Amino acid sequence: MDSVFSDRISDVPKSFIREILKTTINKDVISFAGGLPNRELFPIAEIKDAASKVLDSFGGEVLQYSTTEGYLPLRQWIVERYRTRAGVKVDVDDILITTGSQQGLDLIGKTLLNESDHAGIEEPGYLGAIQAFSLYRPVFEPVRLDFSGLDTVALARALKRAPLKIIYTVPNFQNPSGISHADENRDEVARLLGPTRTFLVEDNPYGELRFSGRETRSYHTRMPENTILLGSFSKIFVPSFRIGWIAAPRALSEKLVIAKQASDLHTNYFAQRVLYQYLEDNDIDAHIEKIRERYRRQRDAMIGAIGRHFPEEVRCSNPDGGMFLWAILPEGVNALEVFDSAIRRNVAFVPGDPFYVGKTGVNTMRLNFSCVDEATIEVGIERLGGILKECCASAG
């Protein structure tokens, strides 16, 4: 039966994380494995009002086919948001509304990557990007991520080995690590990429979720012609609407529109109109502040519990925003083996393996704090800390 499938799809495994989440269905399991926004913060009443207003005011218009680029006022809102919040200047004609930023990754791969092209990716990197780009069969060039950003020495080596078509990064509160690129790191990355024809894909789904530290400037402010911006409403509004966007240089943007026309014609138009009505009628910044405050408390609870219960030799990131933190275990401790022990004791996390290209048995793990309350975090981290102490002692 395998012979009927394309080589492309045969190369791409199932989502490792989705498989792990199946083990957490048991309600007794304390799960730090998810990567979901907290549904307690979804603006349900406001969405209901916006949907009713859109249907009452516009009727069949919002239920009809629409343009591939997306609803113009929504695209204009995104342009203004970039200008006022990030100091980024993009034109409305460079904005393409996508079916989540995940579709943006697929469209970028479809538009830019030929088989055997070289594609840079952070290590560890976002699993969804690894999966999306794998369909186009590039040669991945992993670039190590440290606590200040991309390893620029490794990036320079990668650029010397072969021209990179793209390099993909989540520079703010990265998934899986929670790490943000420092401004100095961004300066050096821009210096290396500026003279090349490499596109830097800046995926920023968590950028609005900063709850400490100072803002950093987008790569776009340093090299606008080399930067593709990806954004999403999933983390600051609701994920089920599947509304994201790409902002790309004009020549590329035109090709992305063609690719999207061939994929799904346009993103759900009714959802776009409801979202825009919500933005018109409500204070999105006040809503985002509620999310930040909740996540900040839960991050603080997790960092505090880790300090009390994890072995001293385990190193962890301390993110200034987002939904994740990253733990680095001592050499010789296999996070997959820790996971097996943890599940038996009803606590879950994501071992680091799926976030690497071509590596297994790694000593890293992702912990999510967005959907777990402070009291449960304390219990789960204490439980996990006991397991880690046992594993570290065995490895030592």
C-alpha positions as CSV (number, residue, x, y, z in Angstrom):
1,M,0.0,0.0,0.0
2,D,2.9,2.4,0.8
3,S,3.8,2.5,-2.9
4,V,0.7,4.5,-3.8
5,F,1.8,7.5,-1.6
6,S,4.1,10.2,-2.8
7,D,7.7,10.2,-1.6
8,R,7.0,13.6,-0.1
9,I,4.4,12.5,2.3
10,S,6.2,9.3,3.1
11,D,9.2,11.3,4.4
12,V,7.1,13.3,6.9
13,P,6.2,11.5,10.2
14,K,3.1,12.0,12.3
15,S,3.3,14.8,14.8
16,F,5.2,13.4,17.7
17,I,3.5,15.9,20.0
18,R,0.0,14.8,18.9
19,E,1.0,11.2,19.7
20,I,2.2,12.3,23.2
21,L,-1.0,14.2,23.8
22,K,-3.0,10.9,23.4
23,T,-1.3,9.7,26.6
24,T,-2.6,12.7,28.5
25,I,-6.3,12.0,28.0
26,N,-6.4,10.5,31.4
27,K,-7.7,13.2,33.7
28,D,-5.3,12.1,36.5
29,V,-2.3,13.2,34.3
30,I,-0.9,16.7,35.0
31,S,0.1,17.8,31.5
32,F,2.8,20.3,30.7
33,A,2.9,18.8,27.2
34,G,0.3,20.9,25.4
35,G,0.9,24.1,23.5
36,L,-2.6,25.5,23.5
37,P,-3.8,29.0,24.5
38,N,-5.9,29.0,27.8
39,R,-9.5,28.6,26.8
40,E,-10.7,30.3,30.0
41,L,-9.5,33.5,28.4
42,F,-11.4,33.2,25.1
43,P,-13.7,36.3,24.6
44,I,-16.8,34.2,24.0
45,A,-19.5,36.8,24.7
46,E,-17.8,39.4,22.5
47,I,-17.4,36.9,19.6
48,K,-21.1,36.1,19.8
49,D,-22.0,39.8,19.6
50,A,-19.6,40.3,16.7
51,A,-20.9,37.4,14.8
52,S,-24.5,38.5,15.3
53,K,-23.7,42.1,14.2
54,V,-21.9,40.9,11.1
55,L,-24.8,38.6,10.0
56,D,-27.5,41.2,10.9
57,S,-25.6,44.0,9.0
58,F,-24.2,42.3,6.0
59,G,-26.1,39.1,5.6
60,G,-25.2,37.0,2.6
61,E,-22.2,39.2,1.7
62,V,-20.1,37.6,4.5
63,L,-21.1,34.1,3.5
64,Q,-19.9,34.5,-0.1
65,Y,-16.6,33.7,-1.8
66,S,-14.1,36.5,-1.4
67,T,-10.6,37.7,-2.5
68,T,-7.5,35.6,-2.0
69,E,-5.6,38.4,-0.3
70,G,-8.1,38.7,2.5
71,Y,-10.5,41.3,3.9
72,L,-9.0,44.7,3.2
73,P,-9.9,46.5,6.5
74,L,-8.4,43.5,8.4
75,R,-5.2,43.8,6.4
76,Q,-5.1,47.5,7.0
77,W,-5.5,46.9,10.7
78,I,-2.4,44.6,10.6
79,V,-0.4,47.2,8.8
80,E,-1.3,49.8,11.4
81,R,-0.5,47.4,14.2
82,Y,3.0,46.8,12.8
83,R,3.6,50.6,12.4
84,T,2.5,51.6,15.9
85,R,3.6,48.6,17.9
86,A,6.8,47.4,16.2
87,G,8.0,50.3,14.1
88,V,7.7,48.1,11.0
89,K,6.6,49.6,7.7
90,V,4.7,47.3,5.4
91,D,2.2,48.0,2.6
92,V,-1.3,46.6,2.7
93,D,-0.6,45.0,-0.7
94,D,2.2,42.9,0.9
95,I,-0.2,41.4,3.5
96,L,-1.8,38.0,2.7
97,I,-4.3,36.5,5.1
98,T,-3.6,32.8,5.7
99,T,-5.5,29.9,7.3
100,G,-3.4,30.2,10.4
101,S,0.3,30.9,10.3
102,Q,0.9,27.2,9.7
103,Q,-0.5,27.6,6.2
104,G,2.0,30.5,5.8
105,L,4.8,28.0,6.4
106,D,3.4,25.7,3.7
107,L,3.0,28.5,1.2
108,I,6.5,29.7,1.8
109,G,7.8,26.1,1.3
110,K,5.7,25.8,-1.8
111,T,6.9,29.1,-3.3
112,L,10.6,29.1,-2.4
113,L,11.9,25.5,-1.8
114,N,13.0,23.1,-4.5
115,E,14.1,19.6,-3.6
116,S,17.7,19.7,-2.2
117,D,17.6,23.4,-1.5
118,H,19.3,24.3,1.7
119,A,17.0,25.6,4.5
120,G,18.3,26.9,7.8
121,I,16.3,26.2,11.0
122,E,16.8,26.9,14.6
123,E,17.9,23.9,16.8
124,P,15.8,23.2,18.7
125,G,13.1,24.4,16.3
126,Y,9.3,24.6,15.9
127,L,8.0,21.1,14.9
128,G,5.3,22.6,12.7
129,A,7.9,24.3,10.5
130,I,10.1,21.1,10.3
131,Q,7.0,19.2,9.1
132,A,5.8,21.9,6.7
133,F,9.2,22.4,5.0
134,S,9.9,18.6,5.0
135,L,7.2,18.1,2.4
136,Y,9.4,20.1,-0.1
137,R,12.4,17.9,0.7
138,P,15.1,20.5,1.5
139,V,18.5,19.9,3.0
140,F,18.0,21.2,6.5
141,E,20.9,23.2,8.0
142,P,20.3,23.3,11.8
143,V,21.6,26.4,13.6
144,R,22.1,26.0,17.3
145,L,20.0,28.2,19.6
146,D,21.5,29.5,22.8
147,F,20.0,31.6,25.5
148,S,20.7,34.8,23.6
149,G,19.6,33.7,20.2
150,L,21.1,32.1,17.1
151,D,24.7,30.8,17.2
152,T,26.1,33.3,14.7
153,V,29.3,31.2,14.3
154,A,27.2,28.2,13.3
155,L,25.1,30.4,11.0
156,A,28.3,31.7,9.2
157,R,29.5,28.2,8.7
158,A,26.1,27.1,7.3
159,L,26.2,30.1,4.8
160,K,29.7,29.0,3.7
161,R,28.7,25.4,3.1
162,A,25.9,26.3,0.7
163,P,23.5,29.2,-0.1
164,L,20.5,29.1,2.2
165,K,17.2,29.7,0.5
166,I,15.6,30.5,3.8
167,I,16.3,30.5,7.5
168,Y,13.3,30.0,9.8
169,T,13.2,31.5,13.3
170,V,10.8,32.3,16.1
171,P,12.7,35.2,17.7
172,N,10.3,36.0,20.5
173,F,9.5,33.5,23.2
174,Q,10.3,30.6,20.9
175,N,8.5,27.3,20.7
176,P,9.9,25.1,22.2
177,S,12.4,26.9,24.3
178,G,10.8,30.2,25.3
179,I,14.1,31.9,24.3
180,S,14.1,35.4,22.6
181,H,16.9,36.7,20.4
182,A,18.8,39.6,22.0
183,D,19.1,42.8,19.9
184,E,22.8,42.3,19.6
185,N,22.2,38.8,18.3
186,R,19.7,40.2,15.7
187,D,22.3,42.8,14.6
188,E,24.9,40.1,13.9
189,V,22.4,37.8,12.2
190,A,21.3,40.7,10.0
191,R,25.0,41.5,9.2
192,L,25.6,38.0,8.0
193,L,22.4,37.7,6.0
194,G,22.3,41.2,4.5
195,P,24.6,40.6,1.6
196,T,22.9,37.2,0.7
197,R,19.8,36.2,-1.1
198,T,18.6,34.3,1.9
199,F,15.1,35.0,3.2
200,L,14.8,35.1,7.0
201,V,11.3,33.9,8.0
202,E,10.4,35.6,11.2
203,D,7.4,33.7,12.8
204,N,6.0,35.7,15.7
205,P,2.9,34.1,17.2
206,Y,3.9,34.9,20.8
207,G,5.3,38.4,20.3
208,E,2.3,40.1,21.9
209,L,2.6,38.0,25.0
210,R,5.5,39.8,26.7
211,F,5.1,40.1,30.4
212,S,8.6,41.2,31.5
213,G,11.7,42.6,29.9
214,R,12.0,45.2,27.2
215,E,10.8,45.0,23.6
216,T,13.2,44.0,20.9
217,R,13.1,45.1,17.3
218,S,11.9,42.9,14.4
219,Y,14.4,41.6,11.9
220,H,12.4,43.5,9.4
221,T,13.6,46.9,10.7
222,R,17.2,45.7,9.9
223,M,16.7,44.0,6.6
224,P,13.2,44.5,5.1
225,E,14.1,43.1,1.7
226,N,15.3,39.8,3.2
227,T,12.6,39.3,5.8
228,I,9.3,37.4,5.6
229,L,6.9,38.1,8.5
230,L,4.4,35.6,9.8
231,G,1.7,36.5,12.3
232,S,-1.3,35.0,14.0
233,F,-4.4,35.8,15.9
234,S,-4.5,32.3,17.5
235,K,-2.6,33.2,20.7
236,I,-4.3,36.6,21.3
237,F,-7.8,35.9,20.1
238,V,-8.9,32.3,19.4
239,P,-7.1,29.5,17.5
240,S,-10.2,27.9,15.9
241,F,-10.7,30.8,13.5
242,R,-7.4,29.8,11.9
243,I,-6.5,33.4,10.9
244,G,-2.9,34.3,10.4
245,W,-0.9,36.3,7.8
246,I,2.3,36.7,5.8
247,A,3.9,40.1,5.1
248,A,6.5,39.6,2.4
249,P,8.4,41.7,-0.2
250,R,6.2,42.5,-3.1
251,A,7.6,40.2,-5.7
252,L,7.4,37.2,-3.3
253,S,3.9,38.3,-2.0
254,E,2.5,38.0,-5.6
255,K,3.8,34.5,-5.9
256,L,2.4,33.6,-2.4
257,V,-1.0,34.8,-3.6
258,I,-0.8,32.4,-6.6
259,A,0.1,29.5,-4.3
260,K,-2.8,30.3,-1.9
261,Q,-5.2,30.5,-4.8
262,A,-4.2,26.9,-5.7
263,S,-4.4,25.8,-2.1
264,D,-7.8,27.0,-0.7
265,L,-8.7,30.2,-2.7
266,H,-9.1,32.2,0.4
267,T,-9.2,32.0,4.2
268,N,-12.6,31.7,5.9
269,Y,-14.2,35.0,5.0
270,F,-16.9,34.9,7.6
271,A,-14.3,34.4,10.3
272,Q,-12.3,37.3,9.0
273,R,-15.3,39.6,9.2
274,V,-16.2,38.5,12.7
275,L,-12.6,39.0,13.8
276,Y,-12.5,42.5,12.3
277,Q,-15.9,43.4,14.0
278,Y,-14.5,42.2,17.3
279,L,-11.4,44.4,16.8
280,E,-13.7,47.4,16.0
281,D,-15.9,46.9,19.0
282,N,-13.4,45.8,21.7
283,D,-10.1,46.8,23.2
284,I,-7.8,44.0,22.0
285,D,-4.9,45.4,24.1
286,A,-7.0,45.1,27.3
287,H,-7.8,41.5,26.3
288,I,-4.1,40.8,25.6
289,E,-3.2,42.2,29.0
290,K,-5.5,39.6,30.7
291,I,-3.7,36.9,28.9
292,R,-0.3,38.3,29.8
293,E,-1.2,38.5,33.5
294,R,-2.4,34.9,33.7
295,Y,0.6,33.5,31.9
296,R,3.0,35.6,33.9
297,R,1.6,34.2,37.2
298,Q,1.8,30.7,35.8
299,R,5.4,31.2,34.5
300,D,6.4,32.5,38.0
301,A,4.8,29.5,39.6
302,M,6.6,27.1,37.3
303,I,10.0,28.8,37.7
304,G,9.5,28.9,41.5
305,A,8.6,25.2,41.7
306,I,11.5,24.2,39.5
307,G,13.8,26.1,41.9
308,R,12.4,24.1,44.8
309,H,12.1,20.6,43.2
310,F,14.4,20.1,40.2
311,P,18.0,18.9,40.7
312,E,20.5,21.7,40.6
313,E,22.2,20.3,37.5
314,V,19.1,20.8,35.4
315,R,19.2,24.2,33.6
316,C,16.1,26.0,32.5
317,S,15.1,29.0,30.4
318,N,13.3,31.9,32.2
319,P,11.1,33.4,29.4
320,D,10.0,37.0,29.4
321,G,6.8,35.9,27.6
322,G,5.0,33.3,25.6
323,M,3.9,29.8,26.8
324,F,6.9,27.6,27.2
325,L,10.2,27.1,29.0
326,W,13.0,24.7,28.2
327,A,14.9,22.4,30.4
328,I,18.4,21.0,29.7
329,L,19.2,17.8,31.6
330,P,22.7,16.6,32.4
331,E,24.6,14.7,29.6
332,G,23.6,11.0,29.6
333,V,20.0,11.6,30.7
334,N,17.6,10.7,27.9
335,A,14.4,12.8,28.1
336,L,12.4,10.1,26.4
337,E,13.2,7.7,29.2
338,V,12.3,10.4,31.7
339,F,9.0,10.8,29.9
340,D,8.2,7.1,30.2
341,S,8.8,7.3,34.0
342,A,6.8,10.5,34.2
343,I,3.7,9.1,32.4
344,R,3.7,6.2,34.8
345,R,3.4,8.8,37.6
346,N,0.8,10.9,35.9
347,V,2.8,13.9,34.7
348,A,3.6,14.7,31.1
349,F,5.9,17.0,29.1
350,V,7.4,16.9,25.6
351,P,10.8,15.3,25.3
352,G,13.1,17.4,23.0
353,D,13.5,14.9,20.2
354,P,10.8,16.2,17.8
355,F,12.4,19.7,17.8
356,Y,15.6,18.5,16.2
357,V,16.4,17.5,12.7
358,G,18.1,14.1,12.7
359,K,18.7,13.8,16.4
360,T,17.2,11.3,18.9
361,G,17.6,10.5,22.6
362,V,18.4,14.2,23.5
363,N,18.6,15.6,27.0
364,T,16.1,18.4,26.6
365,M,12.4,18.9,27.4
366,R,9.7,21.4,26.8
367,L,7.3,22.5,29.6
368,N,4.1,24.4,28.9
369,F,2.6,26.7,31.5
370,S,-0.3,28.4,29.7
371,C,-3.1,26.0,30.6
372,V,-2.2,24.8,34.1
373,D,-3.1,26.7,37.3
374,E,-0.5,27.6,40.0
375,A,-1.5,24.9,42.5
376,T,-1.4,22.1,39.8
377,I,2.0,23.4,38.6
378,E,3.4,23.0,42.1
379,V,2.1,19.4,42.4
380,G,3.3,18.4,38.8
381,I,6.7,20.0,39.0
382,E,7.3,18.4,42.5
383,R,6.4,15.0,41.0
384,L,8.6,15.6,37.9
385,G,11.4,16.8,40.1
386,G,11.5,13.5,42.0
387,I,11.7,11.6,38.7
388,L,14.5,13.8,37.4
389,K,16.5,13.3,40.7
390,E,16.2,9.5,40.2
391,C,17.2,9.7,36.5
392,C,20.2,12.0,37.2
393,A,21.4,9.8,40.0
394,S,21.2,6.7,37.7
395,A,23.1,8.5,34.9
396,G,25.7,9.8,37.3
